[in-house]
């Protein structure tokens, strides 16, 4: 299931987590222009972006949210992760 050497870190409530800040300051031009005639994108204040944007890179929070909203999809992802880990382990052991 899980490696015996893995370390689990307890996640605290969102109220005590430190606030994530954007790497771009407000007003910085973001060069993601798709159309030549479009206005250049300018970075906004962090408060102007939706809250879900700051959780995109946090896999643990995404899995917690998925467990609450769609349990079967959550279980499928867990099974897939375990199968991939088992295949990698089997491939590693086969090379020895």
C-alpha positions, 0 to 999 in steps of 0.5 A: 500500500504505502512505503514504510518510510513515508512521512505523513504531515498533518494538514492544519485548518485553512484558517491557520495556513499561511497565505499564498502570494502571487509571484507577480506584483500588481500591474506587471504585464503578463505576456500570455497574449493569444491574439495580436490585436488584444489588450495585454494582460496585466496582473491584478491584486491577489484578492481579485483572483478566485480562491480556487486558483491558489489551490490548483498546485496543492494535490492534497487539497484537491483530493480532499475536495474530490472526496467530498464532491465525487467519492467514486472519482476519488476512489478511482484516482486512489486505485490508479495511484496505487496501481502505478506505484505497484507497477513501478515497484515491480519494474524496479524489482525485475531489474535487480 
